Amino acid sequence: MSHSVSFADLGLAEPLLRAVSDTGYTTPTPIQVQAIPLVMQGGDLLAAAQTGTGKTAGFTLPILHRLLASPAKRAAGRPRCLILTPTRELTAQVEASVKEYGRHTALRSLVIFGGVNINPQISALKKPVDILVATPGRLLDHAGQKTIDLSGVEILVLDEADRMLDMGFIHDIRRILALLPKQRQNLLFSATFSEEIRGLAHKVLNNPKEVSVTPRNTASELVNQRVVLTDQTQKRDLLSHVIRESGWHQVLVFTRTKHGANRLAEKLSKDGLSAAAIHGNKSQNARTRALDGFKTGKVTVLVATDIAARGIDIDELPHVVNFELPNIPEDYVHRIGRTGRAGSAGSALSLVDKSEIKYLSAIEKMMRRPIERTEIEGWVPKPVAPGSATEEVRSARGPRPQGRRPGHQPRGAQGQPSRSGNRPGRPSGRPASHQAARRPA
């Protein structure tokens, strides 16, 4: 549908079309084709769209259009539009989009988030602001200090609402809703429509229209996915070996915890690789520095937690590694969706310990296909004690563990489990695509 529609066809105001033209975009994405006219009409919207689908412009453009169409008297610290996002990176990214598309207008935007000094934000709020992009916690700090007035909000956007719920922001969101005018336009964007999201939508939205788009390419199409079965204690050495031997220059590595991200980045740096970690405890400057270094190639390996990675948007990222699998299957798709974008191929390697087999099974079930098991050429793991996780990963069967086999064969560390996720195993390096016969889709 989007191929035959231009931005001009969507009826956007001339200064916005000029700004879109400046960016070099010519045709709107499917989410933009669907969402822009609905938002311009002024009704509420529930939209399912992941990162990489063009969703940010899908709401910033029509919001700018609406504010331009009905100018209002401006007052200091009293925004007309409030956009809530879960992370600092995302607030900065969304506000950059607002600035980019609003460049030929007099509309003023402001971004506020925690982890930085509040005083410059208080000063900025003493001037009029049309569009405020904020994280929930810091917004409530300002509301508590009476440095912001939310009584004039005409449009509310909850961006990445699923992530906000995952991060426990629901109470903050409720408190913010109580500070807003009852009459307003509400837009809710989420990667998925879970029961929780439907529940939140029911509380926030009024007779919403619904739109849903899949990402430009689904994870399974352009990304070469592989799993190496290994012991948790071997993962750091294995990862270091893979990156050095393969000569990878840009690798995004996911860990489950902030502490784990720091430890891994330190270990890789000791091994002579240029590595940096980004997570919620890092200062904004440190994160920006690490991200810029990664984009320019000074940093080879960027180690990130799921939450910190939300703002990372690199068009041709070649490699993603799951140092640990996420316990939410959708997060796996988010992670590997960072590579294989814009038509370029990408690779996703997951290092899986026996304690993570259940997560792997859940991911394969959601994707409705097995992920190829492989071994790393030239990698000889350190010997592991009998009874260790590596020993048992081979026998990660369903309910009945297999008897153990002798433990020092080199294949052991990454060898196939006899049944992983209710599926017969294969020898190393063989595609698993035809192994799914016994498994319900």
N, C-alpha and C positions, 0 to 999 in steps of 0.2 A: 504493500500500500504506500509506504513512504517514498518509493522511487518516483512516483508520479506527482508527489506533493512538494511544493517549495515552501520555505519559511514565509514568503510573501502571501502564499495561499492561505496561511493560517490566520491572516488578518492582524498581525502584530504591528505596532506603531512604528513609524518610519525611523526614529532614532535607534530603535532596537534592531531593526533589519540592517541598519548601517553597521551596528556593532557586531552582529552575526557575520556580516560580510567581511568585516575586518579580521575575524578569526579564521576565515577561510572555509568555514562550513557551508555547504551548498544545499544538502538535502537533510531534512530532519530524520531522526531515528524513529522507529515504531512507537516508542513510549512518548516521544515529543508530538508525533502526529495525533496520538490519542488524547494525551493529557492537556496539551496547550489550549485547544478550544474549550474543553470542559472547565478548566480553571478560569479562563477568560469570561465564561458565562456566570461565574460567581457562586456556583454550587459546591458542595463538599465532594471530596474525592478520596477513594481508597485505591491505592496503586501498588501492584506487585512488580518490582523491578530491582535487579541487582546492580551493583557497581559495574561500570563499563557499558551500560545501556543508554547513557545520555540522560539519565533521570534528573540530574541537577538542573540542567537547562530546561527540562520539561516543567519545572515549577518556577525557576527564577524568571524566565522570560515572560510568562503570562502574569506573574505577580507585578513585575515592573510595568507591564502594560496597564494593569488595573489601577495602579497607583498614579500613573500618568494621566489616565482617563478621568480620574476624579480627584483633582488636587484638593488637599485639605490644609488648614492652618497648622503650621508646624509649631511644636513646643519642645523645649529642652527635655531630653531623656524620656520622650514619650513616643515610642515607635508605633508605626501603623501596621507593620508586619513583623511577626516573631517566628524565626526558624530555629527549632530545637534539634540539636544533633548530639550523638553520644560521646564524641571524642574531640579533643582539641584539633587534631589534624583535619577532621572533617569540617569543623566550624571554619577553619582557615580556608579550606578548599571551597566550601559553599560561598563564603563571603568573597573570595577571589572571583567566582563565577558571577556574583551579583555586580561586583565592580566592573568586570569585563563587559557584561551586557548592558550595564547602565551608564557606560562611559560617556555617551552623548546626551545624557540627561542630567538634571540637577539633583536627582535623588541621592540621598546620603545613606551609606550603610556603615555598620559598626559590628565588630566581632568581639565577644567576651567569653573567656574561659578561665578555668582555675589553673593553679600551678605557676602563675606569674603575679607580680605585684598588682594589687587592685586599684592603687591610686591613679595611674594613667587612665584606667577605664572610667573611674569616677569623673576625672576631668573631661574625658571625651563625652560623657553623658550629660555634661552641662550645656552641650550644643544640641540643636535639633537632629533627630535621626529618623529616617523613614523605615529602614529595614535593619532589624537586629538579629544577628546570628549568634546563638549562645549554647553553652552546655548547661544542663539543668541546675547543677550545684551552684555554680558561680552566679547564675541568674537569681537564684533564691538569696544568695549573699547580698546582692545589690537591692533586691526587694526588701530584705530585712533592714538594710541601712537607708532605705527610702531614697536611694540614688537613681531609681528608675520608676517610671510610672507606666503600668501596663493597661491603664484604663482605656487607651485609645487603639488597642490592637484590633484591626479589622480582619487580618488573615493570620492564621496559625498553621505552621507546617511542622509535623513530626517526621523527621528524616531518619531512615534506618531504625524504625520503631522497634523492630525485632531485637536489634542489638541493644537498644535502651532497656528493653525488658530483661534481656539476658544479664545486663550489668546492674540490675536492681534499681533502676531509676523510677519505677512505677509510682512510689510515694511522692518523689519530687515532682513528677508530672502532674499528679493529682493536686498538689499544693499550688502549682503554677496555674492550672486550669481554674482554680478558685479565685485567682487574681485577675482573670480576663473577663471582658464583657461577655454577656450571654450571647448576644447577636454577633456572630463573626463567621467567616469562611474557614473551614478546616480541611487540611490536606494531610493525608497519612501515607507515607511511603515505607514499604517493607520489602525485604528480599523474598519472604515467604508469608503465606497467610496461615499461621498456626491458630489453634483455638484461642490462645492468649491474645493474639493480635485482633482476632474477630471480637473478642470481649472488650478490648481497649477501644476498637473502632466504634463499637456499639455505644460506649460511654461518651466518645468525643465527637463523632460525626452525626450529621443530620441528613437522613435520606441520601446517602452518598451514591455517586456513580462509581462503577468499578472498572479499572483497566488492569490488564495483566500482560506482561511481555516476558519472553525468555531472553537470556543474555544473547549477545551477538553470535556467539558460538558456544554450544554447551561444552562443558569440561571434557566430555569423552571424545570429542571430534578431533581437535587439533593438538591435544596434549598427550604425549607419550607417557603413560603412567606405569610405574613399576614399584614393586614392593621387595625390600630385602628383609628377610627374617633374621634377626640378630639379637644379641643379649644387650640389655640396657647399659651394662658396664662397658660394652665394646663400641657403643654408638659414636662417641666423640672421636676416637681414633679412626673409625671407619669413615666418618664424614670427611675428616681431614685428608685421609688417603684418597677418597673419591675426587675431591675438589682439585687436589694437586695433580693426581695422575691424569685426570680428564682435561686439565688445563682450563677449567671453567673460570670466567672472568666476572660474571655477575650472577650471584646466587642469593635468593631470598630464602632464609631458613626459619621455619616456625617452631617455637617451643611452647610448652603449655604454661610456664610460669616466668615471671620477671627475673627471679633468681637464676633460673635455668638459662635464660637468655644471656645474662651477664657471664655466667660460668663458661658457657659454650664460646662466647666471643673471646673471652680471655684465653681459653685453650687454643682456639684457632690462631689467635695472634701469636701465641708462644710457638706454634708450629710454622710461623713465618708467613701466614696469610694475613692480608689486610682485612680485618673484621671489626664490625661495630654492632652494638645492640641498641634497639629502641623499644621502650615500653613506658608505661604510665608513670613510673617514678623518675624518669629522666626529665631534665628541664627542657623547656620548649627549644632553647638554643641548641642544646646537645642533640635533640632529635632532628632539628632542621639541618644541623651540620652533618650528621650521619647520613641523612637522606640525600643531601646535595652531593656528598662524597660518593655515595652509591650510584647516583644518576650519572655523575661525570666519570666514573670508573676508578676513582682513587680508592674507594672501598670495594673489595671483591665480594665479601660476604656480609650481608645485612641480616642479623638475627632479630626476630621480632615476635612479639606475642600477637594473638589474633586482634586484640583491641587496638594496639599501636599500629598495626598494618592497615587499618581501615583507610587511612588517607593516602596510601601509596598507589600512585597511578603511573606506571611506566609502560609505554606502549609495546616495546619489544623485549620484555624480560625473558631470557632464555630458560632459566632453571629455578624451580621451586623445590625445596626439600622439606618434608615433614619429619623433623627430628623426633617429634612425638605426634601421634595421631590425635586429632581433636575428639572429644567425647560426643560432640554433636555432629552427625553426618553432614549436615548442610555446610558446616564450617570447612569441611574438607573441600567441597565444591568451590566455596569462596576463595580458599587458599590457592588451589591449583588454577583457578580462573584468572589469577594474576599473570599467568604465562599463556602462550598460545593466543594472544590477542591480535587484532588488526590483521588477521590472516597469516600471521607468522607461526611456525610450529614452536612448541615448547616442550620441556620435559619436567615431569614431577616424580620425584623419588621419595618413597616413604620408608623410614627405618622402623621396623615393627618388632617389639619385644613381646614375649608370650602374654604379658599382662594386658597387651593392647589388641589381642586377637578378636575380642568381642567388639571393639570399635571398628576393626577392619571388616568384620562380618556385617555390621550395621551399614557401613559405607557401601559395600558391594550390593547389599540388599536394596538400598535406596537408588543406586545407579543401575540396578538390574543387570549387572554384569561383573564377572570376576576381574581382578586386577592382576596383571602378569607378575608371577614370582620370578626373581632373578638372583644371580650371584654376582659379586663384584670381582672382576678378573684381577688376579695378582694379590688379592687381599688374603693374608693368612692371619686369622684372629689369634690373640693370645690364648693359651690353654685356659680352660675354665674348670672350676672344681665340680666334681659330680654333684648332681642335685641342684645345680644352679639354674637360672632362668633359661640359659641357652639349651641346657640338657632337655628341659621340659618343653621348650617351644616346639620340639619335634613331635611331641605327643599331645599337642593342643587339640585333642579331639573334642567331640561333644561331651556328653555326660560321663563317659568311661575313659579315664586316662589309659594310654598304652603303657606297656612295660618299657623301661628305659633301655636305650642301647648304649654301648661303650662310648665315652664322650670325647675322644681326642681326634676324630677324623676332621680334616680341614673343612669339609663341607658342612660340618655341624652348625657353625654359627649362623649361616644363612640358609641352611638346607630347608627343604619343604617340610611343613608339618604334615603328618600323615593325613589329617583332614583339617583344613582350615575353613571355618565357617561352613561346616557340613558339606565340604566339597572334596572329592578325591584329590590328592596332591599329584604333582608332576616332578620329574627331575629338574634340576636347576635350569634357568634360562629359557624354558619352553613356554610359549604362550599358553595362557590358561583359558582361552576363549571357548574351547570346546569341552570344558570340564563341568559346565553348569547343568548337565543333563538331569542330575538328581535333585536339583534345587528349584523350588517354585520361583517364578519370575517376580 
